[in-house]
Amino acid sequence: MAIPAAIWQDRARFGRIFKWQYLLTREADADLPMDCQRLGRWQLFHGPGLPVARLTDAKGQLVGLLAGIGVEPDGRLVEGRHALAALRTGFWDGIESWLEDLTGRYIVLLSGPGGMRLYTDPVGMLGAVVDPHAGRVGAGLGLVCHDREIVPHPDYDHALCETVDGKYSLLDTRDAHVRRMNPNCWLSLEDFSETRFWPRPGSIVLRQGSLVRSYGLMAHRTRLVVGALARHRPTALPLSAGMDSRLLLGMAGTAASDLSLVYSHESTYANRVDSHIAGRLAERAGLRHTRHRPDEVTATAEDTAADIADFHVAMGWPAPPSVEMANGVLRHLPEDMVVLRGHQTDLLRAVFSHKEKAQADLRRRWLLKRLLLVPHDRFGPELCAGFEPRLEAWYQSLPPEAKARQVDFMFLELYYTSTIAASFPAISRVFYMSPFNGRRQIGHALAIEESYRRAGLAVHDLLHQCRADLLDEPFDDDVAAAGGLQGYRKNDHLKLLLHARRAVTRARLRSLSGGGLPPDAVQLAKAAMRP
């Protein structure tokens, strides 16, 4: 939708709503109430909270701009005027090697042989939607369609997408003329075509063929990223009884001590379980844990309504807000904080997989159903017929090593782009980011055998290798199976289970370090995972 005149004329409010967003355009008369940087014929307008680094080659010449947060493999933040040593190996090949080792939430605009290109992080977490007719690329529809009304995409039930029951996916947006960029392609800013650049040959492999060494690299990179962020800006870790946040805490290692805030939101019974276990995890790590409750928020109903209205403007349409925004607990977090999220660590658990996947992959219907375009009870042949060609075109774009992991890549390129990559740019209070969002870490994660990941073994291995005592606290499923918060502490079976898991994990890691697993190790470990 066109941005209301009252917001357009109020630079402070405009900046608050579009704090983390950007708009790329070569329109000579473009005049947005935002800061602007230029590269060649292109202008990069960006919100006041979005950092922009100027990238130079070995001769000191400006060759690109990075908007957002990027951390190099040695833990250096890409900021200010930043020299790209990778360019010494050849321009575009050097750039793509550099991007494979970059972690964060960013876009990169580059000028090189053949013209201008745009790259993004592995899931397009900063947002990247393209209107080739207008010659614009932006974080979302709010800015890309700032001067016109959205043209409804004919293939979606828009009322359904305004609730949690529907999603725009398959790189579509609400607008019929604006598409979402595939994050593992580069976008030509000459003709708006896309060319896949990742995975590269050899991207999806274990480090030196070793699972243990791969764990070591994933943990090391995550620790460096958390440390780089936490030392440069206020950074928070939301902690729960689930696997992902515990994994981030474990991999953060000593860098966790630099975090400004470790917290849990409490608005449901499940949240209270999360908060209780999170407090015990934080205590083990020597960190102070803060609990946020909706009834402790000083914001009024009018404040929350204003937050949601601003979110809708930033999105460009009335998308459903997050639970934390709707119940006000998001206001517990200080403004402009970096908030660490797991997300890509889901790959270590193969969460999109299923025990019937081997057969279901042969049927595109199963993949479409997992994208949650509509509720499962409304999913049928007619919907499939309309979307299957797009899914097939995406599948055919995958190289062989990615086709063998099509569910994981669907998760990266189709699901996340339609969820977090769509909504996070419009949440202006905090800057959400996954410290695991790097192609090198993702490549190692995808090299782990899928059933091993799906059984939770990779998560337990990593936790044991990084911080084994975090395995001595139950996960959310364990607490539920033990009868809830009232019963789990006295549950002797649960205590034995936790002890057995840790013992089996320790034995498995010893076997892996020795070059392999005994034949029954995986089955024993799977049995030990069950509550």
C-alpha positions as CSV (number, residue, x, y, z in Angstrom):
1,M,0.0,0.0,0.0
2,A,1.1,3.6,-0.6
3,I,2.7,5.0,2.6
4,P,0.3,7.5,4.2
5,A,1.3,11.2,3.7
6,A,1.4,11.8,7.5
7,I,4.1,9.2,7.9
8,W,6.0,10.3,4.7
9,Q,6.2,13.8,6.0
10,D,7.4,12.8,9.5
11,R,11.0,11.8,9.0
12,A,11.4,10.6,12.6
13,R,8.4,8.3,12.4
14,F,9.3,7.1,9.0
15,G,12.8,6.3,10.3
16,R,11.4,4.4,13.2
17,I,9.0,2.3,11.1
18,F,11.6,1.5,8.4
19,K,14.6,1.4,10.8
20,W,16.2,-1.8,9.4
21,Q,15.0,-1.5,5.8
22,Y,16.5,-0.4,2.5
23,L,15.4,0.4,-1.0
24,L,17.7,0.1,-4.1
25,T,16.7,2.2,-7.1
26,R,18.3,4.0,-10.0
27,E,15.4,6.5,-10.3
28,A,17.1,9.9,-10.6
29,D,14.2,11.7,-8.9
30,A,13.9,9.3,-6.0
31,D,13.6,11.2,-2.8
32,L,12.9,9.2,0.4
33,P,13.3,10.6,3.9
34,M,16.2,8.2,4.5
35,D,20.0,8.3,4.4
36,C,21.4,7.4,0.9
37,Q,24.6,5.9,-0.4
38,R,25.5,5.6,-4.1
39,L,27.3,2.9,-6.1
40,G,27.4,3.6,-9.8
41,R,23.9,4.5,-11.1
42,W,22.2,2.9,-8.0
43,Q,21.1,4.6,-4.9
44,L,20.8,2.6,-1.6
45,F,18.3,4.3,0.7
46,H,18.4,2.9,4.2
47,G,16.8,3.2,7.6
48,P,18.7,4.9,10.5
49,G,19.4,1.7,12.3
50,L,20.8,-0.3,9.3
51,P,24.6,-0.1,9.2
52,V,26.2,0.2,5.8
53,A,29.9,-0.7,5.1
54,R,31.8,0.5,2.1
55,L,33.7,-2.4,0.5
56,T,37.0,-1.8,-1.3
57,D,39.3,-3.8,-3.4
58,A,43.1,-4.3,-2.9
59,K,43.7,-0.9,-4.5
60,G,41.3,0.9,-2.2
61,Q,38.7,1.4,-4.9
62,L,35.0,1.3,-3.8
63,V,33.4,-1.8,-5.3
64,G,30.4,-2.5,-3.1
65,L,28.2,-1.8,-0.1
66,L,27.1,-4.2,2.6
67,A,23.9,-3.3,4.4
68,G,23.2,-5.1,7.7
69,I,25.5,-7.2,9.8
70,G,28.2,-9.5,8.4
71,V,30.9,-11.3,10.4
72,E,34.0,-12.7,8.7
73,P,35.4,-16.1,9.8
74,D,38.1,-14.5,12.0
75,G,35.3,-12.7,14.0
76,R,35.7,-9.3,12.3
77,L,32.6,-7.3,11.8
78,V,32.3,-5.8,8.3
79,E,31.9,-2.1,9.0
80,G,33.2,1.3,8.0
81,R,35.6,1.1,5.0
82,H,36.3,-2.6,4.6
83,A,39.0,-4.1,2.3
84,L,38.1,-7.4,0.6
85,A,41.2,-9.5,0.6
86,A,39.2,-12.2,-1.2
87,L,39.3,-10.2,-4.4
88,R,42.9,-11.1,-4.9
89,T,41.7,-14.5,-6.2
90,G,39.6,-13.1,-9.0
91,F,36.6,-10.8,-8.7
92,W,33.3,-12.8,-8.7
93,D,34.9,-16.1,-7.6
94,G,36.6,-14.3,-4.8
95,I,33.4,-12.6,-3.8
96,E,31.5,-15.9,-3.7
97,S,34.2,-17.5,-1.7
98,W,34.1,-14.6,0.8
99,L,30.3,-14.9,1.0
100,E,30.5,-18.6,1.8
101,D,32.5,-17.7,4.9
102,L,30.4,-14.7,5.9
103,T,27.8,-15.1,8.7
104,G,25.0,-12.6,9.4
105,R,22.0,-10.9,8.1
106,Y,22.8,-8.7,5.2
107,I,22.7,-7.7,1.5
108,V,25.8,-7.0,-0.6
109,L,25.6,-4.6,-3.6
110,L,28.6,-5.0,-5.9
111,S,30.0,-3.5,-9.1
112,G,32.3,-5.7,-11.1
113,P,33.0,-7.2,-14.5
114,G,29.7,-7.5,-16.4
115,G,27.8,-5.0,-14.3
116,M,26.1,-4.7,-10.9
117,R,25.0,-7.6,-8.7
118,L,23.1,-8.1,-5.5
119,Y,23.8,-10.9,-3.1
120,T,22.1,-11.8,0.2
121,D,22.7,-14.0,3.3
122,P,21.7,-17.7,3.0
123,V,18.0,-17.1,3.7
124,G,17.5,-13.5,2.7
125,M,17.0,-12.6,6.3
126,L,17.3,-8.8,5.7
127,G,14.5,-9.1,3.1
128,A,14.9,-8.9,-0.7
129,V,11.9,-8.3,-3.0
130,V,12.2,-7.3,-6.6
131,D,10.0,-5.2,-8.8
132,P,11.7,-5.4,-12.2
133,H,9.1,-3.1,-13.8
134,A,9.8,-0.2,-11.4
135,G,13.5,-1.1,-11.3
136,R,13.5,-1.4,-7.5
137,V,14.7,-3.9,-4.9
138,G,13.9,-3.6,-1.2
139,A,13.5,-5.2,2.1
140,G,9.8,-5.5,1.7
141,L,6.6,-4.3,-0.1
142,G,6.3,-1.4,2.2
143,L,9.2,0.5,0.6
144,V,9.1,-1.2,-2.9
145,C,5.5,-0.2,-3.3
146,H,5.7,3.1,-1.3
147,D,4.0,5.2,-4.0
148,R,1.4,2.8,-5.3
149,E,-1.2,0.3,-4.2
150,I,-0.4,-3.4,-4.1
151,V,-1.8,-5.4,-7.0
152,P,-3.2,-8.6,-5.4
153,H,-1.5,-11.8,-6.5
154,P,-4.3,-13.9,-8.2
155,D,-3.1,-17.2,-6.8
156,Y,-3.6,-16.5,-3.0
157,D,-6.4,-16.2,-0.6
158,H,-5.4,-12.8,0.9
159,A,-7.8,-12.8,3.8
160,L,-6.3,-16.2,4.8
161,C,-2.8,-14.7,4.6
162,E,-3.8,-12.0,6.9
163,T,-4.1,-14.7,9.6
164,V,-1.6,-17.3,10.7
165,D,-3.4,-19.9,8.5
166,G,-2.0,-18.8,5.1
167,K,1.4,-17.8,3.6
168,Y,2.8,-16.3,0.4
169,S,5.5,-18.7,-0.6
170,L,7.4,-20.1,-3.6
171,L,9.1,-16.7,-3.8
172,D,5.8,-15.0,-4.4
173,T,4.7,-11.9,-2.5
174,R,1.3,-10.4,-2.0
175,D,1.9,-8.2,-5.1
176,A,1.5,-9.8,-8.5
177,H,4.4,-7.9,-9.9
178,V,6.9,-8.2,-7.1
179,R,8.8,-11.4,-6.5
180,R,11.1,-12.5,-3.6
181,M,14.7,-13.1,-4.5
182,N,16.1,-16.6,-4.1
183,P,18.8,-16.0,-1.5
184,N,21.3,-18.4,-3.0
185,C,21.2,-16.7,-6.4
186,W,22.7,-13.4,-7.3
187,L,20.5,-10.8,-8.9
188,S,21.7,-9.0,-12.0
189,L,20.9,-5.3,-11.6
190,E,21.2,-5.0,-15.4
191,D,18.2,-7.1,-16.3
192,F,16.9,-8.5,-12.9
193,S,17.7,-12.1,-13.8
194,E,18.9,-14.5,-11.1
195,T,21.8,-16.9,-11.3
196,R,22.4,-19.6,-8.6
197,F,25.9,-19.4,-7.0
198,W,25.4,-21.7,-4.0
199,P,25.9,-24.5,-3.0
200,R,29.3,-24.5,-4.8
201,P,31.0,-27.8,-5.6
202,G,32.4,-29.1,-2.3
203,S,30.1,-26.8,-0.2
204,I,28.1,-29.7,1.5
205,V,30.9,-31.7,3.0
206,L,32.1,-32.6,6.5
207,R,35.3,-30.7,7.5
208,Q,38.2,-33.0,6.5
209,G,35.6,-35.8,6.4
210,S,35.1,-35.6,10.2
211,L,31.9,-35.1,12.0
212,V,33.7,-34.0,15.2
213,R,35.8,-31.5,13.2
214,S,32.7,-30.1,11.6
215,Y,31.1,-29.7,15.1
216,G,34.3,-27.8,16.1
217,L,34.1,-25.4,13.2
218,M,30.3,-24.7,13.7
219,A,30.8,-24.0,17.4
220,H,34.0,-21.9,16.8
221,R,32.3,-19.7,14.1
222,T,29.2,-19.2,16.3
223,R,31.3,-18.2,19.3
224,L,33.2,-15.7,17.2
225,V,29.9,-14.2,15.8
226,V,28.3,-13.9,19.2
227,G,31.4,-12.3,20.6
228,A,31.7,-9.8,17.7
229,L,28.1,-8.8,18.1
230,A,28.0,-8.6,21.9
231,R,31.2,-6.6,22.2
232,H,30.0,-4.0,19.7
233,R,26.3,-3.5,20.5
234,P,23.8,-4.6,23.1
235,T,22.9,-8.2,22.3
236,A,20.3,-10.5,23.8
237,L,19.7,-14.3,23.8
238,P,16.1,-15.5,24.4
239,L,16.4,-18.8,26.2
240,S,13.9,-21.7,26.3
241,A,13.6,-25.4,27.1
242,G,14.0,-26.2,23.4
243,M,17.1,-27.3,21.5
244,D,17.9,-24.3,19.4
245,S,18.5,-21.6,22.1
246,R,20.3,-24.1,24.3
247,L,22.5,-24.9,21.3
248,L,23.3,-21.2,20.8
249,L,24.2,-20.9,24.5
250,G,26.5,-23.9,24.3
251,M,28.2,-22.8,21.1
252,A,28.6,-19.2,22.3
253,G,31.0,-20.5,25.0
254,T,32.9,-17.8,26.8
255,A,31.3,-15.1,24.5
256,A,28.0,-15.6,26.3
257,S,29.5,-13.6,29.2
258,D,29.4,-10.5,26.9
259,L,25.6,-10.7,26.3
260,S,23.6,-7.8,27.7
261,L,20.5,-9.8,28.3
262,V,19.4,-13.4,28.6
263,Y,15.6,-13.7,28.9
264,S,12.4,-15.7,28.4
265,H,8.9,-14.4,27.6
266,E,6.2,-15.8,29.9
267,S,2.7,-15.6,28.4
268,T,1.5,-19.3,28.3
269,Y,2.1,-22.4,30.4
270,A,4.6,-23.6,27.8
271,N,6.4,-20.3,28.1
272,R,6.6,-20.8,31.9
273,V,8.2,-24.2,31.4
274,D,10.6,-22.6,29.0
275,S,11.4,-19.9,31.5
276,H,11.9,-22.2,34.4
277,I,14.3,-24.5,32.5
278,A,16.0,-21.4,30.9
279,G,16.7,-20.0,34.4
280,R,18.5,-23.2,35.3
281,L,20.5,-23.2,32.1
282,A,21.5,-19.6,32.6
283,E,22.6,-20.4,36.2
284,R,24.8,-23.2,34.9
285,A,26.4,-20.8,32.5
286,G,26.9,-18.1,35.2
287,L,24.5,-15.7,33.5
288,R,21.6,-13.6,34.9
289,H,18.2,-14.7,33.6
290,T,15.3,-12.3,33.2
291,R,11.7,-13.3,32.9
292,H,9.2,-11.1,30.9
293,R,5.5,-11.3,31.6
294,P,2.6,-9.5,29.7
295,D,1.1,-8.2,33.0
296,E,4.4,-6.5,33.8
297,V,4.5,-4.4,30.6
298,T,3.8,-0.7,31.2
299,A,2.6,-0.3,27.6
300,T,-1.1,0.5,27.1
301,A,-3.5,-1.2,24.6
302,E,-3.1,1.9,22.5
303,D,0.7,1.4,22.4
304,T,0.3,-2.1,21.2
305,A,-2.2,-1.1,18.6
306,A,0.2,1.6,17.4
307,D,3.1,-1.0,17.2
308,I,0.9,-3.3,15.1
309,A,-0.2,-0.4,12.8
310,D,3.5,0.6,12.2
311,F,4.3,-3.1,11.5
312,H,1.5,-3.1,8.8
313,V,2.9,0.0,7.2
314,A,6.4,-1.5,7.2
315,M,5.1,-4.8,5.7
316,G,3.0,-3.0,3.1
317,W,-0.1,-5.0,4.1
318,P,-2.0,-6.1,7.2
319,A,0.2,-9.2,8.1
320,P,-0.5,-11.0,11.4
321,P,1.9,-9.7,14.1
322,S,4.0,-11.9,16.2
323,V,2.6,-13.1,19.5
324,E,5.2,-11.1,21.4
325,M,4.1,-7.9,19.6
326,A,0.4,-8.6,20.0
327,N,0.6,-9.2,23.7
328,G,3.1,-6.4,24.4
329,V,6.0,-8.4,25.8
330,L,8.2,-7.3,22.9
331,R,8.3,-3.9,24.6
332,H,10.3,-5.5,27.4
333,L,13.3,-5.5,25.1
334,P,15.4,-2.3,24.9
335,E,15.1,-0.7,21.5
336,D,17.8,-1.4,18.8
337,M,19.1,-4.5,20.5
338,V,20.4,-7.4,18.5
339,V,18.4,-10.5,19.5
340,L,20.0,-13.8,18.7
341,R,17.7,-16.5,17.2
342,G,18.3,-20.1,16.2
343,H,16.3,-20.7,13.0
344,Q,19.1,-22.1,10.8
345,T,20.1,-24.5,13.7
346,D,16.8,-26.2,12.8
347,L,18.8,-27.8,10.0
348,L,20.8,-29.7,12.7
349,R,17.5,-31.4,13.6
350,A,16.1,-31.8,10.1
351,V,12.8,-30.4,11.3
352,F,11.2,-30.3,7.9
353,S,11.9,-33.9,7.4
354,H,9.6,-36.9,8.2
355,K,10.1,-40.6,8.6
356,E,8.1,-41.1,5.3
357,K,10.2,-38.5,3.4
358,A,11.9,-40.9,1.2
359,Q,8.6,-41.9,-0.4
360,A,7.0,-38.5,0.0
361,D,9.7,-36.6,-1.9
362,L,8.6,-38.3,-5.0
363,R,5.3,-36.5,-4.7
364,R,5.4,-32.7,-5.0
365,R,2.2,-32.5,-3.1
366,W,4.0,-33.4,0.1
367,L,6.5,-30.6,-0.3
368,L,3.8,-28.1,-1.1
369,K,1.8,-29.1,1.9
370,R,4.8,-28.4,4.1
371,L,5.0,-24.8,2.9
372,L,1.7,-24.1,4.8
373,L,0.2,-22.1,1.9
374,V,-3.2,-23.0,3.4
375,P,-4.4,-25.0,6.4
376,H,-4.0,-28.8,5.9
377,D,-7.7,-29.3,5.7
378,R,-8.0,-27.0,2.8
379,F,-5.1,-28.4,0.9
380,G,-6.2,-30.3,-2.3
381,P,-5.6,-31.2,-6.0
382,E,-6.7,-27.8,-7.3
383,L,-4.3,-25.9,-5.2
384,C,-1.5,-28.3,-6.1
385,A,-2.2,-27.9,-9.9
386,G,-1.7,-24.2,-9.6
387,F,1.6,-24.3,-7.6
388,E,3.3,-27.5,-8.7
389,P,4.9,-25.9,-11.9
390,R,6.6,-23.2,-9.7
391,L,7.8,-25.9,-7.2
392,E,9.2,-28.0,-10.1
393,A,11.0,-25.0,-11.6
394,W,12.6,-24.3,-8.3
395,Y,13.6,-27.9,-7.9
396,Q,15.2,-28.0,-11.3
397,S,17.3,-25.0,-10.4
398,L,19.1,-27.0,-7.7
399,P,22.5,-28.6,-8.4
400,P,22.7,-32.4,-7.7
401,E,24.1,-32.1,-4.1
402,A,21.1,-29.8,-3.3
403,K,18.5,-32.0,-5.0
404,A,19.6,-34.8,-2.7
405,R,18.6,-32.5,0.2
406,Q,15.6,-30.9,-1.4
407,V,13.6,-30.7,1.8
408,D,16.5,-28.8,3.5
409,F,16.8,-26.4,0.6
410,M,13.0,-25.9,0.5
411,F,13.3,-24.9,4.1
412,L,16.2,-22.5,3.4
413,E,15.0,-20.9,0.1
414,L,11.2,-21.2,0.2
415,Y,10.0,-21.5,3.8
416,Y,12.3,-19.0,5.6
417,T,12.0,-16.5,2.8
418,S,8.2,-16.4,3.3
419,T,8.4,-16.2,7.1
420,I,11.3,-14.6,8.9
421,A,12.7,-12.9,5.8
422,A,9.3,-11.3,5.3
423,S,8.4,-10.2,8.8
424,F,11.7,-9.5,10.5
425,P,12.5,-6.3,8.5
426,A,9.2,-4.9,9.6
427,I,9.8,-5.5,13.3
428,S,11.6,-2.2,14.1
429,R,12.1,-2.5,17.9
430,V,14.9,-5.1,17.7
431,F,17.2,-6.6,15.1
432,Y,16.8,-10.3,15.0
433,M,19.7,-12.4,13.7
434,S,20.9,-16.0,13.7
435,P,24.6,-16.4,14.6
436,F,24.4,-19.7,12.7
437,N,23.3,-18.0,9.4
438,G,26.5,-18.7,7.4
439,R,26.8,-20.9,4.3
440,R,29.9,-22.6,5.7
441,Q,28.1,-23.7,8.9
442,I,25.0,-24.7,6.9
443,G,27.0,-26.7,4.4
444,H,28.6,-28.7,7.3
445,A,25.2,-29.2,8.9
446,L,23.6,-30.5,5.7
447,A,26.5,-32.9,5.2
448,I,25.4,-34.8,8.4
449,E,23.3,-37.8,7.5
450,E,19.6,-36.8,7.7
451,S,18.3,-39.6,10.0
452,Y,21.2,-38.7,12.4
453,R,20.0,-35.1,12.5
454,R,16.3,-36.0,12.8
455,A,17.0,-38.2,15.8
456,G,18.5,-35.2,17.6
457,L,22.0,-36.8,17.8
458,A,23.8,-33.9,16.1
459,V,22.4,-31.4,18.7
460,H,23.4,-33.6,21.6
461,D,26.8,-34.2,20.1
462,L,27.4,-30.4,19.8
463,L,26.1,-29.6,23.2
464,H,28.3,-32.3,24.8
465,Q,31.3,-31.1,22.9
466,C,30.7,-27.4,23.8
467,R,29.1,-27.5,27.2
468,A,28.1,-31.0,28.4
469,D,26.5,-29.8,31.7
470,L,23.7,-28.2,29.6
471,L,22.5,-31.7,28.9
472,D,21.8,-32.3,32.6
473,E,18.7,-30.1,32.3
474,P,15.6,-31.6,30.6
475,F,14.1,-30.4,27.3
476,D,10.5,-29.2,27.0
477,D,9.3,-32.6,25.7
478,D,10.9,-34.3,28.7
479,V,9.1,-32.0,31.2
480,A,5.8,-32.7,29.5
481,A,6.4,-36.4,29.6
482,A,7.3,-36.2,33.3
483,G,4.0,-34.6,34.3
484,G,4.9,-30.9,33.9
485,L,6.8,-28.5,36.2
486,Q,5.3,-30.0,39.4
487,G,6.5,-33.5,38.7
488,Y,9.7,-33.4,36.7
489,R,12.1,-32.7,39.6
490,K,11.0,-35.8,41.5
491,N,10.8,-38.0,38.5
492,D,13.5,-40.7,38.9
493,H,13.0,-42.0,35.4
494,L,13.8,-38.6,34.0
495,K,17.0,-38.3,36.0
496,L,18.0,-41.7,34.7
497,L,17.1,-40.7,31.2
498,L,19.2,-37.5,31.3
499,H,22.2,-39.5,32.7
500,A,21.8,-42.2,30.0
501,R,21.7,-39.6,27.2
502,R,24.8,-37.9,28.4
503,A,26.6,-41.3,28.8
504,V,25.5,-42.5,25.3
505,T,26.5,-39.1,23.8
506,R,29.9,-39.2,25.4
507,A,30.5,-42.8,24.1
508,R,29.3,-41.8,20.7
509,L,31.7,-38.8,20.5
510,R,34.6,-41.0,21.6
511,S,33.7,-43.5,18.8
512,L,33.4,-40.6,16.3
513,S,36.8,-39.3,17.3
514,G,38.3,-42.7,16.7
515,G,37.0,-42.7,13.2
516,G,33.6,-44.4,13.3
517,L,30.6,-45.7,15.3
518,P,29.9,-49.2,16.6
519,P,27.1,-50.8,14.5
520,D,24.4,-50.4,17.2
521,A,25.4,-46.9,18.4
522,V,22.8,-44.9,16.5
523,Q,20.0,-47.2,17.6
524,L,21.1,-47.1,21.2
525,A,21.4,-43.3,21.1
526,K,17.9,-43.0,19.5
527,A,16.5,-45.0,22.3
528,A,18.2,-42.8,24.9
529,M,16.6,-39.7,23.3
530,R,13.1,-40.8,24.1
531,P,11.4,-39.3,27.2
